[in-house]
């Protein structure tokens, strides 16, 4: 814990100082590795097809000649038209049996929290330039053309029907053949419509306290206001209801409330649009009671993002001060009523953490950050600054926060664990002469915490609250800075990031592990908001209850209740959790980890009841068969491991291994009869497996075209082909999920959006409803057991969004991309 807190101290200003060049280099390296993997897999696929072709030709030839000796001439025509020769030998066929090349999943991380917009744009354009168009061509396959010619040879008057139709889709130049089901007589006549159902944001799980500060306030309505991803949440701490302000187009980075405690100002990062073009950051001033935007501040002015905002107090909030994330950290003052810029000046090249107006004088502004505190004076439309002088006191690496005391002094908390009291000092006339000007110097140093002082909160009576990093303590100080009371928050919640006074006794505490606590010094603290703290990938919904499970890189496995909107329980693993699935009986859940291990947890006891390992690479998918008798485990070692399941999901024994993919497994689904598996891989293969027949690869994929699937999470397949946009490169869609009613399919893409399509969706450019809210690549989506809600999970934004599925005739059901939503949670 000490090490992690120290790293917070050291890193707190780094993201604003240097461009993230390492991310761009890693992106290029991943792209090159992806190309190599695709070339290898394409070669292996071509060799496999050649070998299969030469194996089938003699059999077909014998059958044709037996029926019609004259058909040999037609068969030769097939060879010539496809460029094959029956005498060709596969001298390189052994390449198929060579050791597989493990590959890390090559996906473009569209994480928007830290990357420079120019780097993200360059990376996106490079990826799109390397992508071939996602063209869909209707063409008969070699097999169907052979059957057609055979039929013509046997009965000259026959014609080829839809039985032999196939659709080819190209991703990164690789053709993917998908066979048209028999119940579709004319593919061209299919018409795609948007679904009548729509999504409405119901609940937001999580809080961004890990890398943001001063982002938790209490409104006059009794609602706590905070943000995560692109959503500002208004959570009523007594009624346990949420409302959402959703006018931001990218991650919200800062927040402040007006002196009237009704108006709110929130600033966002720049981000990119769907075409990879940089967007401009801005600040919104909005009414928290109506959720109506009153002003949009600074569009086209700020660079990279908005780091800090503050309303003036002495003039009833007439002005707003903004610091952006440019290299110079431009400080600007805006007229709130008119939305016009009053003045602007370069602040510093160092990281800036906070800005505030003097509550008694709107011409005085203070900023603090890495190794500095500046006192600004606004006069005649221009800003001048004076740097605080540390004198005989040690200069801390970071000035983390500051507040104004009731006497007008400035109190700062720093990375050395001290509270410094600043005041004006008259100019040194003896040394500097008559022109000496007043300075701001340290009047007193108070030792407060072991490690950084991350936050200070001034109470109405003049008392002060301070929150520590390393020691996780909250200390109450008297007006003359004498310690009065203290408490320590539990280690599992991390360090104290910010504190908000509720009523003089009760406080709200935001923590570095993305939790919001409520409590008092006497009674302690309980979490009212919790969330993950690192990238999430694993998501599973319970087969019969309003429960879902998440897991990710923070090694947390969390079980949530969708009805009560709360975390039921959480456990910490030794490794990353990347995928999960509930057993159909609902008693246990399997979780796949980053090292090839997978665990089975009992939902009642919360204990691990089974622990297995398959290979030494990360697992990407866990999937039970419909009746729960089998479990399929998809791995990055290119294999699918199949287990027999007995004793209600508590006992597992290896049944077989599906061997045939030339890249890592990404998705898989079981057939409704539990005998077959459909799987996708990192090189865009679609393969089918006969599990009941010994996990054998079905060479003739045409035979699987009419098979019914118990679930549909494979991103490649005829029934979901229309979800791919033109120009997609294969990593743009991270996950999809068909509803249990088989009417809808939800898609999680790499551009922070959730899409809702009609199912089936086999035609290109299918119409859909698109929803914003996430600030990072959306890693997973799942419908709840009764299809009443959809859950979506962000990657780096650590945000879980719960969407209500609004059916036709059940309210407006409108697409609320940029509107408020309201929901309530029952009392505990």
PAVOFI-241356 format. One record per residue (C-alpha): residue in one letter; x, y, z. Coordinates in steps of 0.02 Angstrom, whole numbers, padded with zeros to 5 digits, always signed. Layout:
! PAVOFI-241356
AXYZ;...
***
This chain:
! PAVOFI-241356
X+00000+00000+00000;X+00143+00120+00043;X+00222+00093-00126;X+00061+00124-00219;X+00030+00285-00123;X+00206+00348-00155;X+00181+00315-00339;X+00024+00421-00332;X+00126+00562-00259;X+00259+00550-00394;X+00144+00522-00541;X+00010+00648-00497;X+00085+00778-00611;X+00169+00675-00744;X+00022+00651-00860;X+00008+00837-00888;X+00193+00862-00921;X+00248+00747-01059;X+00169+00680-01219;X+00133+00495-01212;X+00260+00441-01343;X+00276+00267-01272;X+00093+00233-01311;X+00119+00278-01494;X+00271+00164-01508;X+00177+00021-01425;X+00035+00049-01546;X+00152+00036-01695;X+00232-00121-01625;X+00062-00201-01597;X+00010-00157-01773;X+00166-00239-01845;X+00143-00394-01739;X-00038-00402-01794;X+00012-00396-01977;X+00138-00536-01953;X+00010-00643-01861;X-00117-00616-01999;X+00008-00660-02135;X+00055-00821-02046;X-00125-00869-02015;X-00176-00828-02193;X-00039-00939-02258;X-00091-01080-02143;X-00271-01059-02195;X-00226-01063-02379;X-00123-01221-02356;X-00263-01303-02259;X-00387-01263-02397;X-00270-01328-02531;X-00248-01491-02438;X-00435-01508-02411;X-00465-01471-02595;X-00346-01607-02654;X-00424-01729-02531;X-00600-01696-02596;X-00563-01695-02782;X-00533-01883-02804;X-00692-01923-02709;X-00795-01800-02808;X-00720-01863-02970;X-00764-02043-02929;X-00943-01996-02884;X-00969-01893-03040;X-00898-02021-03159;X-01001-02157-03076;X-01159-02057-03111;X-01112-01983-03278;X-00947-02028-03364;X-00962-01871-03471;X-00950-01761-03316;X-00760-01774-03307;X-00750-01633-03435;X-00854-01522-03321;X-00746-01562-03172;X-00592-01507-03267;X-00681-01342-03297;X-00694-01318-03109;X-00507-01347-03088;X-00461-01221-03219;X-00582-01086-03158;X-00510-01089-02983;X-00328-01104-03031;X-00298-01275-02951;X-00224-01434-03020;X-00266-01606-02955;X-00084-01654-02967;X-00028-01512-02854;X+00066-01574-02700;X+00065-01484-02534;X+00248-01490-02494;X+00221-01355-02363;X+00070-01433-02281;X+00174-01475-02131;X+00165-01291-02087;X-00008-01326-02021;X+00064-01440-01890;X+00204-01324-01838;X+00201-01251-01662;X+00076-01111-01645;X+00130-00934-01621;X+00048-00858-01468;X-00014-00684-01504;X-00067-00546-01391;X-00235-00483-01446;X-00200-00341-01567;X-00338-00217-01531;X-00327-00031-01548;X-00347+00043-01377;X-00454+00196-01404;X-00428+00248-01223;X-00454+00433-01213;X-00401+00470-01037;X-00216+00503-01063;X-00170+00501-01246;X-00131+00657-01343;X-00268+00684-01475;X-00140+00705-01614;X-00061+00537-01572;X-00232+00453-01566;X-00278+00531-01734;X-00115+00475-01813;X-00135+00299-01747;X-00316+00288-01806;X-00274+00353-01980;X-00129+00231-01995;X-00244+00089-01947;X-00379+00143-02069;X-00254+00165-02210;X-00195-00014-02181;X-00372-00080-02183;X-00457-00139-02340;X-00638-00091-02362;X-00763-00203-02279;X-00844-00249-02444;X-00980-00380-02449;X-00993-00480-02608;X-01120-00612-02647;X-01027-00754-02729;X-01044-00942-02738;X-00901-01036-02657;X-00793-01165-02742;X-00896-01301-02660;X-01063-01230-02716;X-00999-01200-02891;X-00940-01379-02897;X-01110-01440-02839;X-01193-01330-02968;X-01088-01398-03109;X-01116-01575-03050;X-01304-01545-03049;X-01295-01471-03223;X-01195-01621-03285;X-01322-01743-03209;X-01478-01650-03266;X-01446-01513-03394;X-01608-01419-03356;X-01578-01388-03168;X-01528-01220-03093;X-01429-01173-02936;X-01542-01113-02794;X-01504-01021-02632;X-01435-01179-02555;X-01263-01141-02623;X-01262-00954-02584;X-01122-00880-02482;X-01074-00704-02433;X-00895-00647-02430;X-00839-00511-02313;X-00662-00440-02318;X-00571-00383-02161;X-00394-00318-02186;X-00391-00403-02354;X-00439-00572-02288;X-00599-00649-02360;X-00722-00721-02234;X-00851-00836-02310;X-01022-00850-02228;X-01157-00967-02292;X-01336-00910-02313;X-01461-01013-02210;X-01588-01117-02304;X-01736-01016-02240;X-01675-00863-02335;X-01732-00884-02514;X-01668-00719-02582;X-01531-00631-02487;X-01544-00475-02593;X-01725-00449-02543;X-01686-00441-02356;X-01728-00272-02279;X-01645-00212-02121;X-01739-00099-02000;X-01681-00019-01838;X-01750-00109-01685;X-01910-00040-01608;X-01827-00058-01438;X-01712+00080-01377;X-01595+00103-01229;X-01608+00228-01088;X-01470+00253-00960;X-01531+00180-00796;X-01380+00178-00680;X-01195+00219-00678;X-01077+00113-00573;X-00911+00191-00525;X-00824+00354-00483;X-00664+00430-00551;X-00555+00462-00401;X-00398+00373-00457;X-00324+00517-00556;X-00439+00665-00526;X-00458+00781-00378;X-00589+00904-00311;X-00727+00813-00405;X-00854+00776-00268;X-00979+00908-00210;X-01147+00917-00123;X-01288+01015-00205;X-01429+01107-00116;X-01545+00968-00176;X-01455+00842-00066;X-01372+00761-00215;X-01188+00720-00225;X-01118+00770-00395;X-00968+00680-00468;X-00914+00607-00634;X-00848+00453-00721;X-00816+00428-00906;X-00924+00553-01004;X-01063+00561-00875;X-01089+00681-00730;X-01188+00588-00598;X-01308+00670-00475;X-01336+00543-00336;X-01460+00581-00198;X-01372+00515-00044;X-01533+00488+00055;X-01657+00433-00079;X-01524+00331-00171;X-01577+00394-00343;X-01472+00446-00491;X-01489+00577-00625;X-01364+00601-00765;X-01296+00750-00860;X-01240+00683-01029;X-01197+00829-01141;X-01010+00793-01140;X-00934+00707-01291;X-00779+00641-01203;X-00712+00606-01030;X-00755+00735-00898;X-00597+00789-00808;X-00648+00926-00685;X-00799+00993-00594;X-00851+01137-00483;X-01014+01207-00414;X-01078+01386-00415;X-01099+01482-00251;X-01288+01457-00271;X-01256+01268-00262;X-01370+01241-00411;X-01265+01283-00562;X-01120+01168-00608;X-00969+01189-00722;X-00887+01034-00795;X-00741+01021-00915;X-00690+00880-01031;X-00543+00814-01131;X-00525+00838-01318;X-00550+00663-01388;X-00580+00614-01570;X-00734+00587-01674;X-00785+00427-01764;X-00670+00470-01910;X-00520+00499-01799;X-00524+00689-01811;X-00480+00785-01653;X-00625+00862-01559;X-00611+01025-01463;X-00626+01024-01273;X-00743+01142-01184;X-00830+01183-01020;X-01017+01170-00993;X-01109+01275-00866;X-01275+01191-00829;X-01422+01194-00711;X-01422+01044-00595;X-01609+01053-00563;X-01661+01046-00746;X-01501+00974-00823;X-01511+01110-00956;X-01348+01179-01025;X-01334+01366-00993;X-01168+01405-01075;X-01035+01318-01177;X-00868+01397-01134;X-00706+01397-01233;X-00745+01292-01386;X-00593+01315-01499;X-00491+01396-01360;X-00429+01256-01250;X-00298+01127-01300;X-00300+00941-01257;X-00425+00961-01117;X-00484+01060-00968;X-00388+01025-00808;X-00466+01140-00678;X-00616+01257-00661;X-00676+01377-00525;X-00818+01501-00501;X-00789+01670-00419;X-00877+01699-00251;X-00868+01883-00204;X-00974+01936-00354;X-01102+01794-00341;X-01015+01684-00467;X-01004+01807-00613;X-00840+01736-00677;X-00766+01565-00714;X-00580+01529-00712;X-00515+01388-00822;X-00344+01305-00841;X-00319+01194-00993;X-00202+01047-01022;X-00089+01130-01150;X+00098+01138-01122;X+00083+01316-01054;X-00073+01275-00952;X-00165+01429-01012;X-00263+01519-00875;X-00419+01608-00936;X-00562+01704-00853;X-00737+01700-00930;X-00898+01797-00907;X-01024+01663-00854;X-01177+01758-00914;X-01110+01803-01086;X-00995+01655-01113;X-00856+01773-01171;X-00673+01771-01126;X-00619+01911-01010;X-00431+01879-01011;X-00302+01743-01040;X-00121+01714-00992;X+00010+01576-00994;X+00017+01494-00824;X+00167+01377-00813;X+00246+01230-00902;X+00230+01128-00743;X+00077+01026-00696;X-00065+01126-00619;X-00180+01039-00495;X-00302+01171-00433;X-00367+01347-00460;X-00482+01453-00350;X-00541+01634-00333;X-00515+01720-00167;X-00691+01708-00090;X-00684+01889-00033;X-00598+01967-00185;X-00631+01908-00364;X-00475+01999-00426;X-00365+01876-00333;X-00339+01698-00402;X-00225+01560-00339;X-00155+01411-00433;X-00046+01270-00369;X+00040+01116-00438;X+00212+01043-00461;X+00337+01140-00355;X+00238+01302-00359;X+00098+01409-00293;X+00054+01568-00388;X-00046+01717-00327;X-00130+01805-00474;X-00202+01980-00481;X-00334+02029-00610;X-00322+02212-00653;X-00373+02311-00807;X-00412+02154-00904;X-00243+02071-00876;X-00170+01946-00754;X-00005+01962-00661;X+00068+01833-00544;X+00179+01820-00393;X+00260+01658-00342;X+00247+01600-00164;X+00415+01605-00076;X+00463+01452+00026;X+00611+01536+00110;X+00685+01431+00248;X+00557+01291+00223;X+00590+01141+00113;X+00510+01161-00057;X+00393+01013-00084;X+00384+00922-00250;X+00197+00950-00262;X+00075+01074-00189;X-00075+00959-00197;X-00219+01070-00137;X-00265+01231-00047;X-00410+01318+00040;X-00446+01492+00109;X-00466+01507+00297;X-00600+01617+00373;X-00465+01744+00416;X-00410+01757+00235;X-00252+01654+00248;X-00212+01522+00118;X-00181+01345+00180;X-00095+01220+00065;X-00069+01032+00077;X+00088+00961-00002;X+00177+00800-00045;X+00284+00811+00111;X+00132+00788+00222;X+00129+00968+00285;X-00005+01102+00294;X+00075+01270+00254;X-00004+01435+00305;X+00030+01576+00180;X+00014+01762+00208;X+00065+01929+00137;X+00230+02002+00189;X+00277+02185+00159;X+00420+02219+00040;X+00596+02217+00108;X+00634+02402+00092;X+00803+02387+00176;X+00865+02261+00047;X+00767+02306-00109;X+00738+02492-00081;X+00578+02594-00095;X+00517+02494-00246;X+00505+02333-00147;X+00337+02247-00167;X+00242+02138-00048;X+00270+01951-00060;X+00178+01793-00013;X+00274+01688+00111;X+00249+01541+00228;X+00192+01599+00398;X+00179+01427+00478;X+00211+01244+00442;X+00103+01109+00522;X+00149+00926+00512;X-00012+00836+00463;X+00007+00668+00374;X+00128+00530+00334;X+00137+00553+00145;X+00043+00677+00037;X-00098+00788+00096;X-00216+00760-00051;X-00363+00867+00005;X-00417+01005+00124;X-00597+01049+00168;X-00645+01205+00265;X-00797+01186+00380;X-00921+01324+00419;X-00859+01356+00596;X-00679+01377+00540;X-00623+01200+00575;X-00522+01109+00442;X-00524+00931+00376;X-00370+00856+00293;X-00356+00693+00197;X-00197+00593+00185;X-00126+00479+00052;X-00006+00356+00128;X-00085+00353+00301;X-00266+00355+00235;X-00315+00468+00380;X-00446+00603+00394;X-00399+00731+00528;X-00507+00870+00599;X-00411+01027+00648;X-00467+01175+00750;X-00463+01350+00678;X-00287+01374+00746;X-00232+01205+00671;X-00234+01101+00828;X-00281+00919+00791;X-00449+00872+00867;X-00505+00704+00796;X-00445+00580+00669;X-00497+00417+00587;X-00425+00299+00459;X-00522+00234+00309;X-00506+00049+00266;X-00358+00002+00159;X-00467-00078+00024;X-00533+00095-00022;X-00361+00172-00050;X-00305+00347-00005;X-00416+00497+00029;X-00435+00598-00131;X-00566+00729-00084;X-00683+00773+00060;X-00852+00860+00055;X-00944+00923+00208;X-01125+00866+00226;X-01184+00946+00388;X-01032+00987+00494;X-01021+00810+00564;X-01055+00695+00419;X-00941+00701+00267;X-00923+00621+00096;X-00751+00554+00051;X-00689+00513-00124;X-00545+00389-00130;X-00406+00340-00250;X-00484+00168-00274;X-00639+00246-00352;X-00754+00236-00202;X-00863+00367-00117;X-00883+00344+00071;X-01010+00421+00188;X-00991+00433+00376;X-00931+00521+00532;X-00781+00512+00648;X-00889+00425+00778;X-00979+00296+00672;X-00848+00265+00538;X-00876+00259+00351;X-00972+00150+00229;X-00959+00146+00040;X-01107+00219-00055;X-01020+00211-00225;X-00892+00082-00280;X-00808+00032-00441;X-00659-00050-00525;X-00492+00039-00530;X-00415-00032-00688;X-00462-00095-00860;X-00610-00216-00864;X-00648-00357-00986;X-00745-00495-00900;X-00935-00478-00891;X-01069-00610-00858;X-01253-00601-00812;X-01342-00724-00699;X-01460-00846-00789;X-01609-00814-00675;X-01572-00671-00553;X-01543-00483-00567;X-01358-00507-00540;X-01203-00483-00646;X-01016-00510-00623;X-00867-00406-00680;X-00680-00434-00673;X-00525-00348-00740;X-00345-00296-00722;X-00369-00237-00543;X-00386-00422-00493;X-00559-00387-00422;X-00708-00500-00453;X-00865-00401-00415;X-01045-00462-00406;X-01175-00325-00430;X-01364-00315-00407;X-01454-00229-00552;X-01616-00205-00456;X-01540-00127-00300;X-01399-00042-00397;X-01264-00095-00277;X-01111-00205-00256;X-01163-00368-00172;X-00988-00432-00140;X-00811-00424-00204;X-00657-00534-00191;X-00476-00510-00241;X-00385-00636-00350;X-00200-00668-00371;X-00207-00628-00557;X-00306-00528-00684;X-00481-00588-00720;X-00522-00574-00906;X-00681-00676-00939;X-00820-00762-00844;X-00981-00860-00863;X-01118-00919-00744;X-01164-01103-00739;X-01344-01124-00803;X-01400-01178-00629;X-01342-01010-00562;X-01249-01083-00413;X-01070-01058-00473;X-00973-00947-00591;X-00810-00981-00684;X-00679-00845-00705;X-00536-00853-00831;X-00371-00772-00782;X-00221-00697-00870;X-00104-00846-00847;X-00211-00991-00909;X-00286-01025-00738;X-00473-01026-00713;X-00571-01031-00552;X-00746-01085-00503;X-00827-00980-00366;X-00977-01025-00260;X-01099-00879-00262;X-01164-00916-00088;X-01002-00942+00006;X-00898-00831-00110;X-00761-00962-00099;X-00656-01041-00237;X-00714-01221-00254;X-00609-01270-00407;X-00444-01213-00480;X-00379-01273-00649;X-00247-01222-00776;X-00249-01241-00965;X-00091-01184-01052;X+00010-01036-00996;X-00073-00895-01092;X-00220-00785-01049;X-00397-00850-01065;X-00517-00749-01169;X-00686-00837-01154;X-00778-00955-01037;X-00942-01031-01095;X-01055-01165-01020;X-01161-01273-01133;X-01350-01241-01121;X-01382-01385-01003;X-01224-01353-00901;X-01146-01522-00940;X-00995-01446-01029;X-00881-01296-01006;X-00780-01227-01152;X-00624-01125-01112;X-00551-01018-01252;X-00367-00976-01236;X-00237-00866-01318;X-00138-01025-01355;X-00261-01055-01500;X-00351-01201-01415;X-00525-01225-01344;X-00524-01338-01192;X-00686-01433-01158;X-00732-01501-00987;X-00866-01617-00923;X-00964-01534-00784;X-01044-01634-00644;X-01108-01609-00467;X-01203-01450-00511;X-01050-01362-00577;X-00933-01412-00436;X-00833-01549-00522;X-00740-01538-00689;X-00645-01664-00793;X-00557-01637-00958;X-00663-01700-01104;X-00562-01643-01254;X-00472-01504-01344;X-00523-01413-01503;X-00366-01395-01608;X-00372-01303-01774;X-00369-01116-01752;X-00214-01027-01815;X-00232-00882-01693;X-00298-00847-01518;X-00479-00879-01474;X-00586-00723-01456;X-00767-00783-01444;X-00866-00944-01443;X-01046-01005-01429;X-01135-01171-01403;X-01273-01240-01512;X-01443-01259-01431;X-01425-01449-01423;X-01257-01431-01336;X-01165-01536-01467;X-01074-01405-01568;X-00968-01249-01543;X-00944-01098-01657;X-00785-00998-01625;X-00694-00843-01686;X-00507-00810-01678;X-00390-00662-01685;X-00358-00687-01871;X-00545-00679-01910;X-00579-00864-01931;X-00750-00941-01905;X-00736-01126-01862;X-00863-01255-01806;X-00831-01403-01690;X-00919-01567-01660;X-00900-01584-01472;X-01010-01738-01457;X-00903-01821-01590;X-00741-01791-01496;X-00706-01605-01520;X-00677-01630-01706;X-00661-01484-01826;X-00804-01482-01951;X-00715-01462-02117;X-00874-01427-02213;X-00935-01263-02137;X-01081-01261-02258;X-01164-01396-02152;X-01173-01276-02003;X-01270-01139-02092;X-01440-01193-02019;X-01380-01236-01845;X-01464-01143-01702;X-01356-01065-01566;X-01399-01052-01382;X-01308-00885-01371;X-01230-00771-01499;X-01074-00680-01442;X-00962-00719-01591;X-00927-00555-01681;X-00907-00644-01849;X-01052-00741-01922;X-01188-00727-02052;X-01320-00672-01926;X-01216-00524-01864;X-01122-00476-02021;X-01217-00311-02034;X-01146-00242-01872;X-00977-00211-01956;X-00952-00038-02027;X-00868-00005-02192;X-00680+00008-02167;X-00676-00097-02007;X-00511-00182-01972;X-00569-00326-01864;X-00531-00250-01694;X-00661-00112-01702;X-00792-00224-01622;X-00739-00294-01455;X-00896-00390-01409;X-01077-00418-01452;X-01223-00507-01372;X-01390-00568-01436;X-01540-00545-01323;X-01625-00698-01252;X-01779-00657-01354;X-01671-00665-01511;X-01739-00496-01566;X-01590-00384-01529;X-01402-00384-01538;X-01298-00259-01438;X-01123-00213-01495;X-00974-00143-01398;X-00856-00049-01512;X-00682+00026-01499;X-00746+00203-01516;X-00833+00220-01347;X-01006+00178-01412;X-01141+00048-01382;X-01250+00000-01530;X-01417-00087-01536;X-01463-00185-01694;X-01607-00292-01749;X-01570-00478-01746;X-01531-00562-01862;X-01424-00429-01944;X-01349-00505-02103;X-01348-00354-02220;X-01212-00220-02230;X-01243-00045-02166;X-01383-00106-02054;X-01476+00037-01965;X-01452+00044-01777;X-01466+00150-01622;X-01301+00217-01556;X-01269+00271-01376;X-01131+00372-01295;X-01074+00379-01115;X-00911+00282-01108;X-00746+00373-01119;X-00643+00225-01175;X-00658+00072-01286;X-00813-00027-01236;X-00748-00200-01193;X-00906-00301-01164;X-01097-00301-01166;X-01225-00421-01095;X-01414-00428-01078;X-01489-00474-00910;X-01582-00639-00895;X-01752-00563-00941;X-01685-00438-01069;X-01748-00293-00962;X-01576-00213-00956;X-01412-00208-01051;X-01245-00190-00964;X-01095-00111-01049;X-00920-00100-00982;X-00783+00025-01024;X-00600-00018-01031;X-00489+00116-00956;X-00635+00223-00900;X-00677+00088-00768;X-00861+00128-00792;X-01010+00010-00797;X-01168+00078-00877;X-01336-00005-00848;X-01461+00030-00988;X-01646-00003-00978;X-01718-00083-01134;X-01869+00024-01177;X-01992-00072-01283;X-02119+00005-01400;X-02269+00071-01303;X-02180+00078-01134;X-02140+00262-01122;X-02047+00376-01239;X-01900+00255-01254;X-01806+00393-01343;X-01625+00387-01388;X-01554+00489-01245;X-01382+00523-01313;X-01386+00700-01245;X-01523+00705-01115;X-01553+00667-00934;X-01610+00502-00867;X-01686+00467-00696;X-01700+00308-00597;X-01718+00258-00417;X-01651+00124-00306;X-01752+00048-00162;X-01701+00083+00014;X-01588-00048+00092;
***
